[in-house]
């Protein structure tokens, strides 16, 4: 197993509250994506809506993938004013959330 | 928002049972990675261990990222004998699991 050098990934699963209007969800996601322009240590940002064909997604509706150069980059993001402000705005709209950080590795055979 | 063409991603979060020996976890993960050599529709396979600095990972210990060309590729993978055999071997060792499929998109500003 070989480490893919040079980045740490954060995956987030969100379930938005049913009472949050779809247009407001879209606006929040647009603002979320804009953090890549505001926070130096945030290198890439991707998202996707649940499209599961099994029923093992535990009700989560959205996936977000963020990449950083290293763990220090995540720490810097966590306390960045733009992230803190966004966090305060989105939190009331989330029914549940999982956040996990990891250094992706793969097997080369 | 623009769709990244040409692939569907599956993210899985696993929490292995405490009673499963670390060496057996390693073996299972190695066998898991080998599916990329056995299942035509499985295009990439990466994994990472939890390295969270927040405590929002809900006890999940491992992340897996698989990519497929399309949803049909996932469906083909689901019923592939190599996957079914692996699924049968790993299931008794998992305390909990989340599986979510999505087409990654990103904002280009």
Backbone of each chain as ProteinMPNN parsed JSONL, in Angstrom:
{"seq_chain_A": "XXXXXXXXXXXXXXXXXXXXXXXXXXXXXXXXXXXXXXXXXXXXXXXXXXXXXXXXXXXXXXXXXXXXXXXXXXXXXXXXXXXXXXXXXXXXXXXXXXXXXXXXXXXXX", "coords_chain_A": {"N_chain_A": [[0.851, -1.186, 0.0], [0.538, 2.17, -0.856], [1.088, 5.527, -0.028], [-0.796, 8.235, -1.301], [0.823, 11.019, -2.113], [0.836, 14.279, -0.647], [-1.743, 15.269, -0.091], [-4.606, 15.75, 2.057], [-7.764, 14.462, 2.673], [-11.074, 15.558, 3.292], [-14.165, 14.214, 3.964], [-17.58, 14.89, 3.971], [-20.801, 14.093, 5.071], [-24.05, 15.177, 4.691], [-27.303, 15.622, 6.041], [-29.877, 17.525, 5.148], [-32.3, 19.532, 6.9], [-35.788, 18.831, 6.655], [-37.448, 21.007, 6.621], [-35.97, 23.068, 5.551], [-35.926, 25.094, 2.762], [-35.643, 23.997, -0.661], [-34.438, 25.894, -2.409], [-33.01, 27.411, -0.632], [-31.219, 25.543, 0.303], [-29.734, 25.21, -2.046], [-28.559, 27.754, -2.219], [-26.994, 27.805, 0.088], [-25.19, 25.763, -0.54], [-23.909, 26.854, -2.73], [-22.626, 29.01, -1.495], [-20.991, 27.547, 0.154], [-19.299, 26.311, -1.698], [-17.907, 28.505, -2.502], [-16.014, 28.932, -0.605], [-13.637, 27.849, -1.415], [-12.46, 29.829, -2.823], [-11.862, 31.641, -0.922], [-10.467, 30.621, 1.21], [-7.236, 29.921, 1.677], [-5.941, 27.455, 2.258], [-7.7, 25.532, 1.465], [-7.938, 23.39, -1.108], [-9.339, 21.906, -3.144], [-12.819, 21.482, -3.935], [-15.626, 19.552, -4.037], [-18.937, 18.36, -4.709], [-21.8, 16.191, -4.316], [-25.079, 14.93, -4.938], [-26.979, 12.509, -3.16], [-27.273, 9.421, -4.811], [-27.918, 6.84, -4.446], [-28.184, 3.32, -5.027], [-28.521, 1.267, -3.39], [-29.935, 0.843, -0.113], [-28.33, 2.063, 1.937], [-27.515, 4.479, 2.814], [-28.242, 5.874, 5.007], [-29.968, 8.013, 5.161], [-28.583, 10.294, 4.488], [-28.162, 13.137, 2.391], [-26.416, 14.626, 0.835], [-23.036, 14.711, -0.344], [-19.805, 15.909, 0.369], [-16.584, 16.682, -0.763], [-13.526, 17.689, 0.258], [-10.25, 18.912, -0.289], [-7.008, 19.263, 1.124], [-3.646, 20.443, 1.581], [-2.297, 19.349, 3.734], [-2.593, 18.22, 7.201], [-2.327, 20.498, 8.728], [-3.372, 22.357, 7.055], [-6.09, 21.762, 7.195], [-6.553, 22.433, 9.849], [-6.08, 25.187, 9.724], [-8.147, 25.968, 8.056], [-10.35, 25.353, 9.645], [-10.436, 27.384, 11.556], [-10.64, 29.623, 10.06], [-12.025, 32.803, 9.333], [-13.974, 32.988, 7.234], [-14.852, 30.371, 6.976], [-15.842, 29.913, 9.55], [-17.96, 31.697, 9.641], [-19.602, 30.687, 7.609], [-20.14, 28.185, 8.675], [-21.692, 28.846, 10.882], [-23.942, 29.756, 9.588], [-24.916, 27.529, 8.168], [-25.301, 25.453, 9.979], [-27.845, 25.497, 11.478], [-29.503, 24.296, 9.635], [-28.996, 21.661, 9.302], [-29.805, 18.327, 9.773], [-28.439, 15.999, 10.367], [-24.953, 15.027, 10.434], [-21.848, 13.779, 9.24], [-18.379, 13.87, 9.566], [-15.266, 13.18, 8.266], [-11.779, 12.814, 8.212], [-8.936, 11.963, 6.195], [-5.942, 10.464, 4.885], [-5.717, 9.672, 1.65], [-4.974, 6.472, 0.342], [-3.66, 3.969, -1.862], [-3.671, 0.698, -3.311], [-1.134, -0.539, -5.342], [-0.861, -2.769, -7.798]], "CA_chain_A": [[0.0, 0.0, 0.0], [1.372, 3.352, -1.031], [0.342, 6.747, 0.238], [-0.843, 9.265, -2.323], [1.499, 12.137, -1.447], [0.533, 15.674, -0.867], [-3.01, 15.851, 0.314], [-5.494, 15.142, 3.045], [-9.136, 14.673, 2.224], [-12.181, 15.588, 4.252], [-15.477, 13.881, 3.402], [-18.704, 15.245, 4.844], [-22.145, 13.695, 4.67], [-25.056, 16.05, 5.303], [-28.734, 15.498, 5.802], [-30.527, 18.803, 5.417], [-33.619, 19.451, 7.527], [-36.884, 18.84, 5.684], [-38.074, 22.338, 6.594], [-35.14, 24.019, 4.79], [-36.405, 25.134, 1.369], [-34.643, 23.576, -1.649], [-33.688, 27.048, -2.92], [-32.054, 27.83, 0.395], [-30.153, 24.521, 0.257], [-28.872, 25.573, -3.195], [-27.78, 28.95, -1.894], [-25.979, 27.412, 1.075], [-24.161, 24.966, -1.218], [-23.13, 27.802, -3.544], [-21.742, 29.723, -0.565], [-19.998, 26.571, 0.615], [-18.308, 26.14, -2.773], [-17.112, 29.731, -2.628], [-14.917, 28.925, 0.379], [-12.4, 27.499, -2.106], [-11.87, 31.098, -3.269], [-11.633, 32.515, 0.24], [-9.585, 29.992, 2.2], [-6.013, 29.519, 0.965], [-5.53, 26.054, 2.479], [-8.695, 24.644, 0.847], [-7.423, 23.271, -2.474], [-10.427, 21.528, -4.049], [-14.142, 21.331, -3.329], [-16.609, 18.903, -4.902], [-20.097, 17.847, -3.985], [-22.72, 15.392, -5.09], [-26.298, 14.516, -4.231], [-27.168, 11.069, -3.044], [-27.88, 8.724, -5.948], [-27.678, 5.451, -4.054], [-29.095, 2.287, -5.515], [-28.81, 0.453, -2.209], [-30.492, 1.72, 0.916], [-27.352, 2.059, 3.035], [-26.964, 5.834, 2.936], [-28.629, 6.39, 6.335], [-30.724, 9.256, 5.058], [-27.771, 11.432, 4.074], [-28.639, 13.64, 1.1], [-25.342, 15.28, 0.097], [-21.649, 14.383, -0.024], [-18.835, 16.948, 0.035], [-15.184, 16.243, -0.708], [-12.604, 18.823, 0.304], [-8.859, 18.49, -0.132], [-6.051, 20.189, 1.729], [-2.287, 19.914, 1.397], [-1.879, 18.586, 4.909], [-3.475, 18.374, 8.368], [-2.245, 21.896, 9.149], [-4.315, 23.059, 6.181], [-7.438, 21.582, 7.764], [-6.602, 23.223, 11.086], [-6.184, 26.599, 9.331], [-9.51, 26.119, 7.521], [-11.308, 25.272, 10.762], [-10.515, 28.657, 12.302], [-10.687, 30.751, 9.117], [-13.282, 33.548, 9.533], [-14.976, 32.673, 6.201], [-15.416, 29.066, 7.33], [-16.622, 30.045, 10.792], [-19.204, 32.4, 9.299], [-20.425, 29.736, 6.864], [-20.535, 27.142, 9.629], [-22.774, 29.407, 11.701], [-25.136, 29.887, 8.751], [-25.472, 26.247, 7.699], [-25.593, 24.52, 11.085], [-29.258, 25.349, 11.84], [-30.241, 23.606, 8.577], [-28.536, 20.272, 9.192], [-30.398, 17.368, 10.714], [-27.288, 15.241, 10.849], [-23.699, 15.263, 9.722], [-20.635, 13.016, 9.577], [-17.176, 14.484, 8.996], [-14.122, 12.297, 8.49], [-10.555, 13.233, 7.509], [-8.038, 10.83, 5.959], [-4.964, 10.561, 3.795], [-6.033, 8.565, 0.74], [-3.918, 5.549, -0.057], [-4.211, 2.952, -2.745], [-2.79, -0.415, -3.607], [-0.688, -0.63, -6.734], [-0.542, -4.189, -7.967]], "C_chain_A": [[0.888, 1.237, 0.0], [0.521, 4.596, -0.778], [0.366, 7.653, -0.989], [-0.318, 10.531, -1.654], [0.73, 13.43, -1.625], [-0.876, 16.129, -0.592], [-3.735, 15.028, 1.371], [-6.905, 15.445, 2.577], [-10.102, 14.689, 3.41], [-13.452, 15.228, 3.5], [-16.54, 14.228, 4.436], [-19.986, 14.704, 4.243], [-23.126, 14.577, 5.429], [-26.438, 15.47, 5.057], [-29.357, 16.841, 6.164], [-31.883, 18.566, 6.082], [-34.706, 19.568, 6.463], [-37.481, 20.233, 5.552], [-37.234, 23.389, 5.858], [-35.535, 23.943, 3.314], [-35.293, 24.738, 0.401], [-33.816, 24.739, -2.212], [-32.657, 27.536, -1.905], [-30.904, 26.822, 0.486], [-29.185, 24.863, -0.872], [-27.985, 26.763, -2.881], [-26.659, 28.606, -0.901], [-24.838, 26.653, 0.393], [-23.288, 25.874, -2.094], [-22.143, 28.571, -2.651], [-20.633, 28.805, -0.051], [-18.887, 26.447, -0.428], [-17.376, 27.341, -2.873], [-15.965, 29.785, -1.618], [-13.577, 28.596, -0.288], [-11.689, 28.76, -2.635], [-11.424, 31.989, -2.11], [-10.602, 31.954, 1.214], [-8.394, 29.366, 1.469], [-5.725, 28.023, 1.081], [-6.518, 25.043, 1.889], [-8.401, 24.565, -0.647], [-8.484, 22.865, -3.485], [-11.702, 21.306, -3.252], [-15.054, 20.673, -4.368], [-17.791, 18.474, -4.066], [-20.91, 16.95, -4.891], [-23.94, 15.066, -4.248], [-26.378, 13.005, -4.201], [-27.854, 10.505, -4.285], [-27.764, 7.224, -5.706], [-28.691, 4.494, -4.66], [-29.332, 1.229, -4.436], [-29.46, 1.389, -1.198], [-29.597, 1.716, 2.148], [-26.789, 3.456, 3.278], [-27.454, 6.56, 4.181], [-29.297, 7.764, 6.265], [-29.908, 10.469, 4.651], [-28.132, 11.823, 2.643], [-27.527, 14.213, 0.226], [-23.981, 14.805, 0.596], [-20.77, 15.564, -0.444], [-17.437, 16.375, 0.208], [-14.309, 17.477, -0.771], [-11.192, 18.272, 0.388], [-8.0, 19.652, 0.338], [-4.661, 19.601, 1.51], [-1.876, 19.006, 2.542], [-2.834, 18.88, 6.067], [-3.465, 19.817, 8.875], [-3.216, 22.745, 8.31], [-5.745, 22.936, 6.678], [-7.591, 22.444, 9.014], [-6.779, 24.708, 10.761], [-7.587, 26.919, 8.811], [-10.533, 26.212, 8.653], [-11.509, 26.616, 11.449], [-10.563, 29.87, 11.373], [-12.044, 31.471, 9.26], [-14.363, 33.206, 8.495], [-15.634, 31.327, 6.483], [-16.301, 29.175, 8.57], [-17.983, 30.697, 10.51], [-20.156, 31.456, 8.553], [-20.981, 28.66, 7.798], [-21.743, 27.592, 10.458], [-24.08, 29.486, 10.896], [-25.75, 28.538, 8.407], [-25.943, 25.357, 8.85], [-27.081, 24.371, 11.408], [-30.067, 24.535, 10.82], [-29.879, 22.133, 8.446], [-29.179, 19.397, 10.256], [-29.328, 16.438, 11.253], [-26.108, 15.384, 9.902], [-22.672, 14.235, 10.185], [-19.484, 13.714, 8.87], [-16.005, 13.567, 9.295], [-12.957, 12.76, 7.613], [-9.655, 12.024, 7.326], [-7.062, 11.163, 4.845], [-5.232, 9.404, 2.855], [-4.787, 7.757, 0.362], [-4.529, 4.632, -1.1], [-3.193, 1.837, -2.902], [-2.402, -0.342, -5.069], [-0.219, -2.057, -6.94], [0.099, -4.44, -9.323]], "O_chain_A": [[1.855, 1.332, 0.755], [-0.611, 4.701, -1.251], [1.402, 7.822, -1.634], [-0.944, 11.054, -0.732], [0.057, 13.638, -2.635], [-1.19, 17.293, -0.841], [-3.517, 13.83, 1.548], [-7.199, 16.557, 2.139], [-9.957, 13.943, 4.378], [-13.784, 15.869, 2.502], [-16.414, 13.901, 5.617], [-20.226, 14.842, 3.044], [-23.046, 14.709, 6.65], [-26.708, 14.899, 4.0], [-29.366, 17.244, 7.327], [-32.528, 17.541, 5.861], [-34.562, 20.312, 5.492], [-37.969, 20.6, 4.483], [-37.726, 24.481, 5.571], [-35.486, 22.879, 2.697], [-34.133, 25.096, 0.608], [-32.621, 24.582, -2.463], [-31.58, 28.009, -2.268], [-29.756, 27.201, 0.718], [-27.969, 24.816, -0.691], [-26.806, 26.781, -3.231], [-25.525, 29.064, -1.043], [-23.666, 26.868, 0.706], [-22.076, 25.679, -2.185], [-20.98, 28.755, -3.009], [-19.495, 29.23, 0.15], [-17.701, 26.474, -0.099], [-16.218, 27.218, -3.271], [-15.048, 30.594, -1.761], [-12.519, 29.0, 0.194], [-10.48, 28.754, -2.863], [-10.7, 32.965, -2.304], [-9.949, 32.699, 1.945], [-8.549, 28.392, 0.731], [-5.31, 27.394, 0.107], [-6.224, 23.85, 1.818], [-8.586, 25.542, -1.374], [-8.529, 23.422, -4.582], [-11.67, 20.988, -2.063], [-15.223, 21.204, -5.466], [-17.667, 18.251, -2.862], [-20.721, 16.955, -6.108], [-23.863, 14.942, -3.026], [-25.903, 12.319, -5.107], [-28.867, 11.028, -4.748], [-27.543, 6.443, -6.631], [-29.876, 4.803, -4.791], [-30.233, 0.399, -4.557], [-29.522, 2.598, -1.419], [-30.04, 1.409, 3.255], [-25.722, 3.607, 3.872], [-27.123, 7.727, 4.392], [-29.198, 8.567, 7.193], [-30.458, 11.557, 4.482], [-28.377, 10.966, 1.794], [-27.675, 14.281, -0.994], [-23.792, 14.534, 1.782], [-20.983, 16.147, -1.506], [-17.143, 15.682, 1.182], [-14.349, 18.225, -1.748], [-10.958, 17.27, 1.063], [-8.222, 20.817, 0.009], [-4.519, 18.4, 1.28], [-1.186, 18.008, 2.336], [-3.761, 19.68, 5.935], [-4.472, 20.304, 9.389], [-3.797, 23.715, 8.797], [-6.523, 23.887, 6.596], [-8.615, 23.097, 9.215], [-7.535, 25.408, 11.435], [-8.14, 27.984, 9.082], [-11.451, 27.033, 8.621], [-12.617, 26.946, 11.872], [-10.532, 31.011, 11.835], [-13.088, 30.82, 9.304], [-15.543, 33.142, 8.839], [-16.832, 31.158, 6.256], [-17.383, 28.59, 8.622], [-19.008, 30.302, 11.065], [-21.356, 31.426, 8.826], [-22.15, 28.283, 7.707], [-22.677, 26.827, 10.699], [-25.17, 29.309, 11.438], [-26.974, 28.411, 8.357], [-26.892, 24.59, 8.69], [-27.553, 23.25, 11.597], [-31.193, 24.13, 11.108], [-30.4, 21.438, 7.574], [-29.112, 19.676, 11.454], [-29.306, 16.123, 12.443], [-26.241, 15.798, 8.75], [-22.627, 13.866, 11.359], [-19.605, 14.102, 7.708], [-15.773, 13.213, 10.451], [-13.131, 13.057, 6.431], [-9.604, 11.151, 8.192], [-7.314, 12.014, 3.992], [-4.997, 8.254, 3.223], [-3.713, 8.301, 0.105], [-5.75, 4.524, -1.215], [-2.002, 2.022, -2.652], [-3.247, -0.111, -5.934], [0.737, -2.493, -6.299], [0.437, -5.579, -9.645]]}, "seq_chain_B": "XXXXXXXXXXXXXXXXXXXXXXXXXXXXXXXXXXXXXXXXXXXXXXXXXXXXXXXXXXXXXXXXXXXXXXXXXXXXXXXXXXXXXXXXXXXXXXXXXXXXXXXXXXXXX", "coords_chain_B": {"N_chain_B": [[-23.109, 25.462, -11.5], [-21.297, 22.661, -12.442], [-21.321, 19.484, -13.89], [-18.937, 16.953, -13.236], [-17.874, 15.126, -15.792], [-18.419, 11.69, -16.652], [-17.989, 9.931, -14.5], [-19.128, 8.053, -11.635], [-19.188, 8.212, -8.189], [-18.638, 6.155, -5.35], [-18.804, 6.351, -1.938], [-17.748, 4.831, 1.017], [-18.155, 4.37, 4.462], [-16.669, 2.663, 7.074], [-16.977, 0.973, 10.179], [-14.978, -1.14, 11.806], [-15.462, -4.156, 13.694], [-14.506, -4.34, 17.141], [-13.475, -6.74, 17.951], [-12.326, -7.89, 15.741], [-9.203, -8.805, 14.582], [-6.383, -6.605, 14.099], [-4.573, -7.451, 12.072], [-6.196, -9.041, 10.532], [-8.027, -7.183, 9.632], [-6.316, -5.723, 7.962], [-5.79, -7.674, 6.014], [-8.325, -8.076, 4.935], [-8.745, -5.545, 3.815], [-6.759, -5.48, 1.887], [-7.663, -7.511, 0.202], [-10.016, -6.305, -0.555], [-9.057, -4.136, -2.045], [-8.096, -5.497, -4.194], [-10.241, -6.018, -5.77], [-10.385, -4.151, -7.761], [-8.859, -5.18, -9.745], [-10.317, -7.298, -10.563], [-12.938, -6.71, -11.178], [-14.387, -5.368, -13.873], [-15.9, -3.005, -14.187], [-15.207, -1.444, -12.046], [-13.317, 1.282, -11.567], [-11.46, 2.921, -10.118], [-9.909, 2.673, -6.892], [-9.599, 3.727, -3.653], [-8.446, 4.162, -0.298], [-8.615, 5.264, 3.134], [-7.505, 5.749, 6.494], [-9.313, 6.889, 9.343], [-8.492, 10.143, 10.352], [-9.331, 12.21, 11.866], [-9.632, 15.527, 13.16], [-11.606, 16.782, 14.407], [-14.4, 15.745, 16.405], [-16.407, 14.376, 14.869], [-16.819, 12.098, 13.481], [-18.299, 9.93, 14.075], [-17.455, 7.485, 15.009], [-16.595, 5.986, 12.852], [-14.009, 4.209, 11.173], [-12.62, 3.812, 8.807], [-12.374, 4.995, 5.435], [-13.563, 4.509, 2.162], [-13.148, 5.007, -1.28], [-14.619, 4.56, -4.284], [-14.629, 4.481, -7.825], [-16.701, 4.55, -10.723], [-17.71, 4.192, -14.154], [-20.342, 4.823, -14.669], [-23.772, 4.649, -13.447], [-24.673, 2.152, -14.174], [-22.355, 0.729, -14.09], [-21.933, 0.521, -11.348], [-24.099, -1.064, -10.693], [-23.399, -3.413, -12.052], [-21.101, -4.109, -10.673], [-22.175, -4.632, -8.14], [-23.392, -7.133, -8.41], [-21.367, -8.736, -9.202], [-19.497, -11.742, -9.066], [-16.995, -11.737, -7.663], [-17.212, -9.507, -6.05], [-19.467, -10.182, -4.539], [-18.534, -12.394, -3.134], [-16.489, -11.23, -1.632], [-17.998, -9.442, -0.119], [-19.469, -11.16, 1.463], [-17.435, -12.159, 3.049], [-16.448, -9.921, 4.435], [-18.589, -8.731, 5.771], [-19.299, -9.922, 8.39], [-17.469, -8.659, 10.003], [-17.998, -6.022, 10.337], [-19.094, -3.356, 12.267], [-20.599, -1.079, 11.827], [-21.816, 0.69, 8.927], [-21.839, 3.014, 6.241], [-23.02, 3.726, 3.039], [-22.797, 5.591, 0.151], [-23.722, 6.847, -2.983], [-22.807, 9.026, -5.675], [-22.755, 11.589, -8.192], [-20.008, 13.42, -8.689], [-19.828, 16.961, -8.552], [-18.785, 20.293, -9.3], [-18.258, 23.74, -8.453], [-17.35, 26.19, -10.767], [-15.696, 29.081, -10.709]], "CA_chain_B": [[-22.554, 24.178, -11.085], [-21.033, 21.853, -13.627], [-21.05, 18.101, -13.545], [-17.697, 16.344, -13.705], [-18.39, 14.07, -16.666], [-17.773, 10.429, -16.879], [-17.893, 8.935, -13.459], [-19.965, 8.052, -10.448], [-18.367, 7.816, -7.055], [-19.234, 5.519, -4.178], [-18.035, 6.494, -0.699], [-18.183, 3.935, 2.1], [-17.539, 4.519, 5.784], [-16.748, 1.403, 7.831], [-16.416, 0.797, 11.514], [-14.724, -2.561, 12.046], [-15.723, -4.625, 15.063], [-13.321, -4.311, 17.998], [-12.929, -8.097, 18.092], [-11.582, -8.286, 14.532], [-7.776, -8.517, 14.787], [-5.841, -5.637, 13.136], [-3.989, -8.133, 10.913], [-7.277, -9.511, 9.676], [-8.525, -5.967, 8.965], [-5.38, -5.45, 6.862], [-5.985, -8.663, 4.955], [-9.606, -7.78, 4.281], [-8.582, -4.336, 3.008], [-5.953, -5.863, 0.714], [-8.575, -8.236, -0.693], [-10.958, -5.307, -1.082], [-8.35, -3.368, -3.091], [-7.866, -6.356, -5.355], [-11.441, -6.045, -6.626], [-10.162, -3.284, -8.922], [-8.267, -6.047, -10.779], [-11.235, -8.397, -10.871], [-14.248, -6.221, -11.629], [-14.13, -4.461, -14.993], [-16.572, -1.698, -14.069], [-14.61, -0.692, -10.935], [-12.21, 1.966, -12.243], [-10.427, 3.28, -9.137], [-10.176, 2.279, -5.49], [-8.707, 4.348, -2.674], [-8.951, 4.093, 1.07], [-7.851, 5.997, 4.127], [-7.964, 5.583, 7.876], [-9.75, 8.106, 10.015], [-7.462, 10.991, 10.959], [-10.122, 13.407, 12.151], [-9.212, 16.393, 14.264], [-12.838, 17.067, 15.141], [-14.986, 14.463, 16.809], [-17.684, 14.282, 14.155], [-16.725, 10.971, 12.541], [-19.299, 8.939, 14.488], [-16.828, 6.182, 15.282], [-16.121, 5.303, 11.639], [-12.55, 4.046, 11.245], [-12.038, 3.733, 7.466], [-13.12, 5.554, 4.308], [-13.237, 3.917, 0.867], [-13.671, 5.76, -2.439], [-14.595, 3.755, -5.501], [-15.258, 5.18, -8.944], [-17.278, 3.756, -11.811], [-18.025, 5.088, -15.279], [-21.741, 5.244, -14.62], [-24.585, 3.904, -12.481], [-24.711, 0.757, -14.63], [-21.114, 0.131, -13.586], [-22.163, 0.16, -9.943], [-25.031, -2.201, -10.691], [-22.631, -4.591, -12.479], [-20.212, -4.418, -9.538], [-22.979, -5.18, -7.034], [-23.73, -8.546, -8.617], [-20.181, -9.457, -9.672], [-19.169, -12.811, -8.103], [-15.862, -11.373, -6.805], [-17.731, -8.583, -5.033], [-20.386, -10.914, -3.653], [-17.706, -13.231, -2.27], [-15.828, -10.33, -0.681], [-19.049, -8.911, 0.749], [-19.793, -12.22, 2.427], [-16.304, -12.31, 3.975], [-16.202, -8.75, 5.293], [-19.78, -8.322, 6.534], [-19.308, -10.272, 9.816], [-16.468, -7.875, 10.74], [-18.367, -4.602, 10.348], [-20.059, -2.941, 13.289], [-21.551, -0.239, 11.093], [-21.425, 1.032, 7.564], [-22.657, 3.917, 5.42], [-22.64, 3.667, 1.626], [-23.532, 6.617, -0.589], [-23.274, 7.021, -4.379], [-23.12, 10.361, -6.188], [-21.986, 12.116, -9.326], [-19.38, 14.638, -8.177], [-19.981, 18.199, -9.299], [-18.084, 21.368, -8.604], [-18.507, 25.083, -8.962], [-16.188, 26.829, -11.377], [-15.992, 30.517, -10.584]], "C_chain_B": [[-22.432, 23.277, -12.309], [-20.731, 20.434, -13.186], [-19.68, 17.672, -14.069], [-18.134, 15.101, -14.496], [-17.685, 12.746, -16.431], [-17.531, 9.548, -15.68], [-18.885, 9.16, -12.334], [-19.08, 7.57, -9.318], [-19.225, 7.164, -5.962], [-18.296, 5.762, -3.006], [-18.631, 5.569, 0.347], [-17.434, 4.3, 3.368], [-17.76, 3.214, 6.538], [-16.319, 1.644, 9.262], [-16.243, -0.702, 11.729], [-15.057, -2.921, 13.489], [-14.415, -4.655, 15.857], [-12.671, -5.694, 18.074], [-12.196, -8.597, 16.839], [-10.124, -7.834, 14.682], [-7.27, -7.548, 13.715], [-5.237, -6.301, 11.899], [-5.071, -8.642, 9.96], [-7.932, -8.327, 8.947], [-7.637, -5.653, 7.761], [-5.592, -6.393, 5.687], [-7.277, -8.389, 4.188], [-9.468, -6.572, 3.357], [-7.766, -4.639, 1.742], [-6.824, -6.609, -0.307], [-9.58, -7.285, -1.348], [-10.3, -4.577, -2.258], [-8.185, -4.18, -4.365], [-9.089, -6.445, -6.273], [-11.253, -5.175, -7.875], [-9.521, -4.069, -10.081], [-9.24, -7.114, -11.286], [-12.559, -7.935, -11.485], [-14.03, -5.096, -12.642], [-14.706, -3.065, -14.757], [-16.031, -0.841, -12.924], [-13.314, -0.05, -11.434], [-11.098, 2.394, -11.296], [-10.897, 2.906, -7.74], [-9.136, 2.969, -4.616], [-9.298, 4.154, -1.287], [-8.103, 4.988, 1.957], [-8.405, 5.704, 5.503], [-8.361, 6.927, 8.449], [-8.567, 8.852, 10.621], [-8.105, 12.306, 11.376], [-9.541, 14.216, 13.299], [-10.427, 16.949, 15.004], [-13.376, 15.716, 15.6], [-16.374, 14.305, 16.192], [-17.699, 13.067, 13.223], [-17.561, 9.77, 12.987], [-18.709, 7.532, 14.651], [-16.346, 5.44, 14.049], [-14.591, 5.324, 11.611], [-11.877, 4.098, 9.87], [-12.979, 4.359, 6.439], [-12.647, 4.846, 3.038], [-13.905, 4.751, -0.216], [-13.516, 4.888, -3.656], [-15.187, 4.607, -6.617], [-15.621, 4.186, -10.048], [-17.595, 4.723, -12.948], [-19.439, 5.655, -15.18], [-22.5, 4.349, -13.628], [-24.688, 2.428, -12.87], [-23.461, 0.013, -14.145], [-21.24, -0.286, -12.136], [-23.055, -1.072, -9.877], [-24.304, -3.498, -11.072], [-21.699, -5.066, -11.355], [-20.97, -5.135, -8.428], [-23.211, -6.688, -7.175], [-22.533, -9.357, -9.136], [-19.776, -10.511, -8.63], [-18.016, -12.444, -7.159], [-16.305, -10.414, -5.701], [-18.623, -9.315, -4.035], [-19.601, -11.758, -2.65], [-17.021, -12.373, -1.199], [-16.827, -9.804, 0.347], [-19.385, -9.905, 1.858], [-18.693, -12.366, 3.484], [-16.178, -11.13, 4.922], [-17.386, -8.436, 6.217], [-19.741, -8.679, 8.02], [-18.362, -9.409, 10.659], [-16.827, -6.393, 10.865], [-19.413, -4.313, 11.403], [-21.082, -1.998, 12.682], [-20.937, 0.259, 9.796], [-22.388, 2.093, 7.014], [-22.127, 3.812, 4.001], [-23.46, 4.708, 0.886], [-22.889, 6.799, -1.972], [-23.655, 8.414, -4.853], [-22.256, 10.668, -7.386], [-21.341, 13.4, -8.845], [-19.546, 15.815, -9.139], [-19.107, 19.229, -8.6], [-18.488, 22.691, -9.215], [-17.217, 25.582, -9.586], [-16.489, 28.319, -11.401], [-14.973, 31.338, -11.355]], "O_chain_B": [[-23.363, 23.158, -13.105], [-19.983, 20.208, -12.235], [-19.311, 17.986, -15.2], [-18.688, 14.155, -13.936], [-16.512, 12.7, -16.06], [-16.914, 8.493, -15.823], [-19.397, 10.257, -12.11], [-18.311, 6.623, -9.482], [-20.359, 7.566, -5.699], [-17.116, 5.416, -3.075], [-19.846, 5.522, 0.542], [-16.222, 4.514, 3.346], [-18.883, 2.719, 6.633], [-15.407, 2.427, 9.525], [-17.221, -1.443, 11.822], [-14.946, -2.089, 14.39], [-13.354, -4.958, 15.311], [-11.456, -5.803, 18.241], [-11.519, -9.625, 16.889], [-9.843, -6.652, 14.881], [-7.672, -7.646, 12.555], [-5.371, -5.778, 10.793], [-4.884, -8.669, 8.743], [-8.341, -8.452, 7.792], [-8.135, -5.354, 6.675], [-5.577, -5.982, 4.527], [-7.317, -8.462, 2.959], [-10.007, -6.567, 2.25], [-8.054, -4.116, 0.666], [-6.735, -6.371, -1.511], [-9.941, -7.434, -2.515], [-10.9, -4.419, -3.321], [-8.138, -3.634, -5.467], [-8.984, -6.894, -7.414], [-11.872, -5.418, -8.91], [-9.627, -3.674, -11.242], [-9.003, -7.747, -12.315], [-13.211, -8.679, -12.218], [-13.55, -4.016, -12.299], [-14.073, -2.063, -15.09], [-16.349, 0.345, -12.831], [-12.332, -0.745, -11.695], [-9.919, 2.251, -11.622], [-12.091, 2.834, -7.45], [-7.934, 2.807, -4.823], [-10.509, 4.001, -1.132], [-7.013, 5.414, 1.575], [-9.597, 5.447, 5.674], [-7.811, 7.966, 8.084], [-7.742, 8.262, 11.318], [-7.505, 13.374, 11.255], [-9.029, 13.667, 14.275], [-10.297, 17.515, 16.089], [-12.853, 14.669, 15.217], [-17.37, 14.126, 16.892], [-18.495, 13.011, 12.287], [-17.533, 8.717, 12.35], [-19.393, 6.529, 14.451], [-15.746, 4.372, 14.172], [-13.962, 6.317, 11.975], [-10.687, 4.397, 9.779], [-14.201, 4.269, 6.552], [-11.45, 4.613, 2.869], [-15.064, 5.149, -0.094], [-12.401, 4.515, -4.023], [-16.13, 5.365, -6.391], [-14.967, 3.167, -10.266], [-17.732, 5.926, -12.729], [-19.699, 6.8, -15.552], [-21.936, 3.419, -13.052], [-24.779, 1.558, -12.004], [-23.512, -1.176, -13.831], [-20.716, -1.326, -11.735], [-22.802, -2.0, -9.109], [-24.56, -4.552, -10.489], [-21.537, -6.264, -11.127], [-20.485, -6.108, -7.852], [-23.224, -7.42, -6.186], [-22.679, -10.533, -9.469], [-19.717, -10.205, -7.439], [-18.051, -12.8, -5.981], [-15.835, -10.497, -4.567], [-18.536, -9.087, -2.829], [-19.951, -11.83, -1.472], [-16.979, -12.737, -0.024], [-16.526, -9.734, 1.538], [-19.559, -9.539, 3.021], [-18.967, -12.654, 4.649], [-15.838, -11.311, 6.091], [-17.193, -7.93, 7.322], [-20.105, -7.847, 8.851], [-18.442, -9.422, 11.887], [-16.064, -5.606, 11.424], [-20.475, -4.935, 11.438], [-22.275, -2.089, 12.972], [-19.721, 0.249, 9.604], [-23.588, 2.066, 7.289], [-20.915, 3.811, 3.787], [-24.687, 4.712, 0.981], [-21.668, 6.89, -2.097], [-24.707, 8.931, -4.477], [-21.182, 10.097, -7.574], [-22.043, 14.384, -8.611], [-19.423, 15.678, -10.356], [-18.734, 19.053, -7.44], [-18.989, 22.757, -10.337], [-16.134, 25.426, -9.021], [-17.439, 28.756, -12.051], [-15.053, 32.566, -11.37]]}, "name": "protein", "num_of_chains": 2, "seq": "XXXXXXXXXXXXXXXXXXXXXXXXXXXXXXXXXXXXXXXXXXXXXXXXXXXXXXXXXXXXXXXXXXXXXXXXXXXXXXXXXXXXXXXXXXXXXXXXXXXXXXXXXXXXXXXXXXXXXXXXXXXXXXXXXXXXXXXXXXXXXXXXXXXXXXXXXXXXXXXXXXXXXXXXXXXXXXXXXXXXXXXXXXXXXXXXXXXXXXXXXXXXXXXXXXXXXXXXXX"}
